[in-house]
Amino acid sequence: MEHTIDATGKKLGRVASLAAAYLRGKYDTGFAPNKVSKVKVTITNASKLDLSEKRLEEEYQSYSGYPGGLKKESRGHLIGRRGMKEAVMRTVRGMLPRNKLRTPMLKNLIIND
C-alpha cells in the first residue's frame, strides 16, 4: 500500500503526524502495534512547507554523554545545512514509538523536495 502526502502550504507538524500514523499502520485494517506495516509513505514538495520564523528558531539538541558535549542547532540552520528533507525526517522520527520498530518504519518514508 502506498500513500502520498502533498506538503504544499501545510504545517510541518500536521504533515509529520499524518505520515507517522500511516507508517505505524493506524489506517490499516490489520493494525498490530508489534509489527511494521507494509505501507510506503511519500511526502512531496517538502520545500514548500509553511514554516514561520518562530518554527525556524526551534532547536534540535544532542548530548554525547561527556561534559560540555551538549550540541544545539536551530531548525533554520539545519535546513540550510542539510535541507528540508532532514527536518521533516527528524520530525516524523520523533513522532514514532521509541523501540526497535522505529528504524524499519522510517525506511518506508520517502521525502521529495
MDTraj code that builds the backbone (N, CA, C; nanometers):
import mdtraj as md
import numpy as np

residues = "MET GLU HIS THR ILE ASP ALA THR GLY LYS LYS LEU GLY ARG VAL ALA SER LEU ALA ALA ALA TYR LEU ARG GLY LYS TYR ASP THR GLY PHE ALA PRO ASN LYS VAL SER LYS VAL LYS VAL THR ILE THR ASN ALA SER LYS LEU ASP LEU SER GLU LYS ARG LEU GLU GLU GLU TYR GLN SER TYR SER GLY TYR PRO GLY GLY LEU LYS LYS GLU SER ARG GLY HIS LEU ILE GLY ARG ARG GLY MET LYS GLU ALA VAL MET ARG THR VAL ARG GLY MET LEU PRO ARG ASN LYS LEU ARG THR PRO MET LEU LYS ASN LEU ILE ILE ASN ASP".split()
xyz = np.array([
    [0.0839, -0.1165, 0.0000],
    [0.0000, 0.0000, 0.0000],
    [0.0896, 0.1244, 0.0000],
    [0.0488, 0.2254, -0.0704],
    [0.1290, 0.3460, -0.0827],
    [0.0423, 0.4692, -0.0581],
    [0.0984, 0.5646, 0.0166],
    [0.0297, 0.6908, 0.0440],
    [0.1200, 0.8050, 0.0021],
    [0.0606, 0.9078, -0.0566],
    [0.1346, 1.0270, -0.0966],
    [0.0743, 1.1471, -0.0249],
    [0.1615, 1.2258, 0.0373],
    [0.1180, 1.3462, 0.1084],
    [0.1807, 1.4659, 0.0388],
    [0.0972, 1.5583, -0.0080],
    [0.1476, 1.6802, -0.0708],
    [0.1610, 1.7858, 0.0384],
    [0.2830, 1.8347, 0.0609],
    [0.3113, 1.9255, 0.1717],
    [0.2988, 2.0724, 0.1347],
    [0.2545, 2.1044, 0.0158],
    [0.2475, 2.2439, -0.0288],
    [0.1535, 2.3250, 0.0600],
    [0.2095, 2.4268, 0.1278],
    [0.1305, 2.5173, 0.2093],
    [0.0813, 2.4602, 0.3409],
    [0.1252, 2.3420, 0.3801],
    [0.0801, 2.2812, 0.5051],
    [0.1848, 2.3001, 0.6142],
    [0.1425, 2.2854, 0.7377],
    [0.2320, 2.2970, 0.8523],
    [0.3121, 2.1686, 0.8690],
    [0.4327, 2.1828, 0.9207],
    [0.5239, 2.0691, 0.9363],
    [0.4662, 1.9631, 1.0287],
    [0.4101, 2.0026, 1.1412],
    [0.3574, 1.9065, 1.2377],
    [0.2395, 1.8271, 1.1847],
    [0.1545, 1.8917, 1.1064],
    [0.0379, 1.8221, 1.0503],
    [0.0809, 1.7146, 0.9513],
    [0.1768, 1.7494, 0.8664],
    [0.2260, 1.6539, 0.7669],
    [0.2979, 1.5386, 0.8366],
    [0.3815, 1.5716, 0.9363],
    [0.4597, 1.4694, 1.0053],
    [0.3709, 1.3741, 1.0847],
    [0.2682, 1.4259, 1.1510],
    [0.1823, 1.3377, 1.2298],
    [0.1008, 1.2444, 1.1403],
    [0.0581, 1.2939, 1.0251],
    [-0.0136, 1.2085, 0.9306],
    [0.0782, 1.0994, 0.8764],
    [0.2019, 1.1367, 0.8428],
    [0.2986, 1.0388, 0.7926],
    [0.3302, 0.9341, 0.8995],
    [0.3448, 0.9770, 1.0243],
    [0.3741, 0.8830, 1.1332],
    [0.2594, 0.7848, 1.1545],
    [0.1370, 0.8337, 1.1440],
    [0.0210, 0.7449, 1.1611],
    [0.0146, 0.6417, 1.0484],
    [0.0424, 0.6854, 0.9256],
    [0.0457, 0.5905, 0.8133],
    [0.1577, 0.4889, 0.8309],
    [0.2761, 0.5337, 0.8737],
    [0.3895, 0.4427, 0.8910],
    [0.3632, 0.3396, 1.0000],
    [0.2949, 0.3794, 1.1048],
    [0.2615, 0.2857, 1.2120],
    [0.1575, 0.1852, 1.1677],
    [0.0767, 0.2203, 1.0659],
    [-0.0271, 0.1305, 1.0184],
    [-0.1611, 0.1578, 1.0823],
    [-0.1786, 0.2760, 1.1397],
    [-0.3029, 0.3092, 1.2092],
    [-0.4231, 0.3120, 1.1156],
    [-0.4003, 0.3408, 0.9876],
    [-0.5107, 0.3472, 0.8921],
    [-0.5311, 0.2133, 0.8210],
    [-0.4613, 0.1115, 0.8636],
    [-0.4719, -0.0218, 0.8052],
    [-0.5698, -0.1043, 0.8889],
    [-0.6492, -0.1860, 0.8234],
    [-0.7482, -0.2652, 0.8974],
    [-0.6827, -0.3722, 0.9842],
    [-0.5652, -0.4176, 0.9452],
    [-0.4953, -0.5195, 1.0224],
    [-0.3874, -0.4606, 1.1103],
    [-0.4168, -0.3501, 1.1792],
    [-0.3164, -0.2822, 1.2622],
    [-0.2710, -0.3712, 1.3766],
    [-0.1400, -0.3848, 1.3889],
    [-0.0805, -0.4559, 1.5019],
    [0.0365, -0.3711, 1.5526],
    [0.0337, -0.3296, 1.6780],
    [0.1383, -0.2409, 1.7281],
    [0.2758, -0.3057, 1.7363],
    [0.2826, -0.4376, 1.7281],
    [0.4111, -0.5059, 1.7384],
    [0.4691, -0.5448, 1.6030],
    [0.4105, -0.4955, 1.4943],
    [0.4590, -0.5286, 1.3602],
    [0.4766, -0.4023, 1.2773],
    [0.5732, -0.4076, 1.1850],
    [0.5948, -0.2958, 1.0934],
    [0.4958, -0.3086, 0.9791],
    [0.4233, -0.2023, 0.9526],
    [0.3247, -0.2010, 0.8460],
    [0.3940, -0.2015, 0.7097],
    [0.3308, -0.2610, 0.6099],
    [0.3869, -0.2654, 0.4742],
    [0.3374, -0.1468, 0.3929],
    [0.3456, -0.0292, 0.4529],
    [0.2967, 0.0935, 0.3902],
    [0.4156, 0.1796, 0.3530],
    [0.4170, 0.2294, 0.2286],
    [0.5179, 0.3246, 0.1838],
    [0.4530, 0.4630, 0.1849],
    [0.5192, 0.5593, 0.2480],
    [0.4678, 0.6957, 0.2557],
    [0.5642, 0.7872, 0.1810],
    [0.5115, 0.8651, 0.0872],
    [0.5905, 0.9613, 0.0115],
    [0.5398, 1.1007, 0.0424],
    [0.6307, 1.1875, 0.0843],
    [0.5968, 1.3276, 0.1089],
    [0.6562, 1.4089, -0.0056],
    [0.5703, 1.4745, -0.0821],
    [0.6170, 1.5538, -0.1959],
    [0.6127, 1.7028, -0.1614],
    [0.6929, 1.7805, -0.2314],
    [0.7004, 1.9263, -0.2153],
    [0.7334, 1.9661, -0.0715],
    [0.8297, 1.8976, -0.0099],
    [0.8669, 1.9269, 0.1287],
    [0.9249, 2.0663, 0.1432],
    [0.9870, 2.1179, 0.0398],
    [1.0472, 2.2514, 0.0487],
    [0.9411, 2.3619, 0.0473],
    [0.8153, 2.3273, 0.0174],
    [0.7080, 2.4265, 0.0127],
    [0.6221, 2.4244, 0.1388],
    [0.6747, 2.3656, 0.2467],
    [0.6029, 2.3654, 0.3739],
    [0.5901, 2.5072, 0.4281],
    [0.4845, 2.5310, 0.5039],
    [0.4603, 2.6620, 0.5633],
    [0.5279, 2.6657, 0.7006],
    [0.6480, 2.7258, 0.7075],
    [0.7222, 2.7371, 0.8326],
    [0.7351, 2.8844, 0.8706],
    [0.6917, 2.9196, 0.9902],
    [0.7037, 3.0579, 1.0366],
    [0.8433, 3.0803, 1.0944],
    [0.8756, 3.2057, 1.1215],
    [1.0053, 3.2395, 1.1810],
    [1.0215, 3.1738, 1.3181],
    [0.9136, 3.1662, 1.3927],
    [0.9179, 3.1045, 1.5255],
    [0.9566, 2.9574, 1.5151],
    [0.9035, 2.8884, 1.4157],
    [0.9341, 2.7461, 1.3969],
    [1.0775, 2.7242, 1.3483],
    [1.1320, 2.8211, 1.2762],
    [1.2704, 2.8093, 1.2296],
    [1.3700, 2.8295, 1.3427],
    [1.3275, 2.8941, 1.4514],
    [1.4164, 2.9189, 1.5643],
    [1.4187, 2.8040, 1.6644],
    [1.3289, 2.7067, 1.6515],
    [1.3278, 2.5938, 1.7441],
    [1.4568, 2.5138, 1.7293],
    [1.5004, 2.4534, 1.8400],
    [1.6310, 2.3880, 1.8399],
    [1.6209, 2.2368, 1.8510],
    [1.7118, 2.1708, 1.7813],
    [1.7366, 2.0288, 1.7988],
    [1.8610, 2.0189, 1.8855],
    [1.8638, 1.9230, 1.9772],
    [1.9826, 1.9087, 2.0591],
    [2.0213, 1.7630, 2.0732],
    [2.1506, 1.7410, 2.0914],
    [2.2020, 1.6070, 2.1143],
    [2.3101, 1.6147, 2.2212],
    [2.3240, 1.5080, 2.2953],
    [2.4203, 1.5050, 2.4047],
    [2.5083, 1.3828, 2.3894],
    [2.6397, 1.4037, 2.3898],
    [2.7348, 1.2943, 2.3696],
    [2.7563, 1.2118, 2.4959],
    [2.7208, 1.2667, 2.6114],
    [2.7422, 1.1966, 2.7370],
    [2.8645, 1.2467, 2.8106],
    [2.9432, 1.3304, 2.7466],
    [3.0631, 1.3862, 2.8078],
    [3.0357, 1.5286, 2.8554],
    [3.1123, 1.5758, 2.9547],
    [3.0953, 1.7147, 2.9985],
    [3.1196, 1.8122, 2.8837],
    [3.0293, 1.9042, 2.8659],
    [3.0415, 2.0004, 2.7565],
    [3.0002, 1.9432, 2.6224],
    [2.9358, 1.8274, 2.6219],
    [2.9011, 1.7600, 2.4973],
    [2.7610, 1.7870, 2.4475],
    [2.6943, 1.8903, 2.4992],
    [2.5601, 1.9246, 2.4539],
    [2.5698, 2.0120, 2.3294],
    [2.5101, 1.9663, 2.2202],
    [2.5123, 2.0425, 2.0956],
    [2.3700, 2.0850, 2.0623],
    [2.3550, 2.2113, 2.0236],
    [2.2249, 2.2648, 1.9858],
    [2.2344, 2.3248, 1.8465],
    [2.1253, 2.3075, 1.7703],
    [2.1201, 2.3627, 1.6350],
    [1.9767, 2.4025, 1.6052],
    [1.9576, 2.5215, 1.5516],
    [1.8224, 2.5657, 1.5200],
    [1.7729, 2.4947, 1.3936],
    [1.6422, 2.4884, 1.3798],
    [1.5836, 2.4231, 1.2627],
    [1.6209, 2.4973, 1.1348],
    [1.6267, 2.6311, 1.1412],
    [1.6653, 2.7096, 1.0247],
    [1.8076, 2.6791, 0.9802],
    [1.8991, 2.6629, 1.0770],
    [2.0377, 2.6296, 1.0438],
    [2.0461, 2.4891, 0.9854],
    [1.9695, 2.3950, 1.0423],
    [1.9682, 2.2575, 0.9922],
    [1.9168, 2.2522, 0.8488],
    [1.8122, 2.3288, 0.8186],
    [1.7574, 2.3319, 0.6823],
    [1.8589, 2.3897, 0.5857],
    [1.9316, 2.4920, 0.6288],
    [2.0349, 2.5489, 0.5437],
    [2.1504, 2.4530, 0.5194],
    [2.1797, 2.3701, 0.6190],
    [2.2934, 2.2789, 0.6097],
    [2.2584, 2.1475, 0.5401],
    [2.1455, 2.0860, 0.5777],
    [2.1109, 1.9530, 0.5270],
    [1.9870, 1.9504, 0.4386],
    [1.9081, 2.0585, 0.4374],
    [1.7877, 2.0625, 0.3551],
    [1.6625, 2.0329, 0.4346],
    [1.5493, 2.0630, 0.3738],
    [1.4191, 2.0435, 0.4385],
    [1.3920, 1.8952, 0.4635],
    [1.4489, 1.8101, 0.3821],
    [1.4280, 1.6663, 0.3960],
    [1.4684, 1.6171, 0.5349],
    [1.5815, 1.6643, 0.5845],
    [1.6303, 1.6222, 0.7161],
    [1.5398, 1.6718, 0.8286],
    [1.4882, 1.7942, 0.8166],
    [1.3989, 1.8481, 0.9197],
    [1.2688, 1.7681, 0.9260],
    [1.2146, 1.7317, 0.8114],
    [1.0918, 1.6515, 0.8075],
    [1.1190, 1.5123, 0.8641],
    [1.2329, 1.4545, 0.8279],
    [1.2685, 1.3209, 0.8757],
    [1.2809, 1.3196, 1.0286],
    [1.3460, 1.4199, 1.0856],
    [1.3615, 1.4254, 1.2311],
    [1.2276, 1.4468, 1.3007],
    [1.1389, 1.5231, 1.2398],
    [1.0078, 1.5475, 1.2995],
    [0.9241, 1.4197, 1.2996],
    [0.9242, 1.3469, 1.1885],
    [0.8491, 1.2206, 1.1813],
    [0.9105, 1.1195, 1.2771],
    [1.0426, 1.1151, 1.2842],
    [1.1130, 1.0217, 1.3731],
    [1.0725, 1.0444, 1.5183],
    [1.0547, 1.1696, 1.5572],
    [1.0151, 1.1995, 1.6939],
    [0.8723, 1.1608, 1.7255],
    [0.7914, 1.1377, 1.6234],
    [0.6511, 1.1009, 1.6443],
    [0.6276, 0.9504, 1.6400],
    [0.7318, 0.8744, 1.6106],
    [0.7196, 0.7288, 1.6085],
    [0.7603, 0.6721, 1.7443],
    [0.7155, 0.5514, 1.7781],
    [0.7499, 0.4940, 1.9083],
    [0.9002, 0.4682, 1.9205],
    [0.9514, 0.4857, 2.0402],
    [1.0948, 0.4705, 2.0647],
    [1.1273, 0.3251, 2.0990],
    [1.1208, 0.2389, 1.9989],
    [1.1561, 0.0988, 2.0167],
    [1.2268, 0.0489, 1.8911],
    [1.2508, -0.0793, 1.8812],
    [1.3292, -0.1310, 1.7682],
    [1.2526, -0.1330, 1.6366],
    [1.1260, -0.0938, 1.6371],
    [1.0493, -0.0867, 1.5129],
    [1.0624, 0.0491, 1.4442],
    [1.1172, 0.1498, 1.5150],
    [1.1235, 0.2846, 1.4581],
    [1.2105, 0.2905, 1.3336],
    [1.3281, 0.2304, 1.3349],
    [1.4171, 0.2340, 1.2188],
    [1.3565, 0.1640, 1.0973],
    [1.2992, 0.0432, 1.1115],
    [1.2343, -0.0175, 0.9942],
    [1.1163, 0.0627, 0.9408],
    [1.0435, 0.1313, 1.0298],
    [0.9321, 0.2144, 0.9836],
    [0.9834, 0.3320, 0.9020],
    [1.0927, 0.3938, 0.9469],
    [1.1472, 0.5094, 0.8761],
    [1.2023, 0.4732, 0.7389],
    [1.2359, 0.3472, 0.7185],
    [1.2846, 0.3051, 0.5865],
    [1.1732, 0.3066, 0.4827],
    [1.0478, 0.3110, 0.5293],
    [0.9338, 0.3179, 0.4369],
    [0.8916, 0.4610, 0.4086],
    [0.9687, 0.5590, 0.4550],
    [0.9381, 0.7000, 0.4335],
    [1.0275, 0.7563, 0.3250],
    [0.9661, 0.8187, 0.2242],
    [1.0386, 0.8817, 0.1135],
    [0.9998, 1.0280, 0.1127],
    [1.0988, 1.1169, 0.1167],
    [1.0722, 1.2610, 0.1172],
    [1.1339, 1.3238, -0.0070],
    [1.0511, 1.3927, -0.0846],
    [1.0980, 1.4612, -0.2053],
    [1.0867, 1.6108, -0.1856],
    [1.1938, 1.6821, -0.2188],
    [1.1911, 1.8276, -0.2109],
    [1.1202, 1.8787, -0.3327],
])
top = md.Topology()
chain = top.add_chain()
for i, resn in enumerate(residues, 1):
    res = top.add_residue(resn, chain, resSeq=i)
    for name in ("N", "CA", "C"):
        top.add_atom(name, md.element.get_by_symbol(name[0]), res)
traj = md.Trajectory(xyz[None], top)
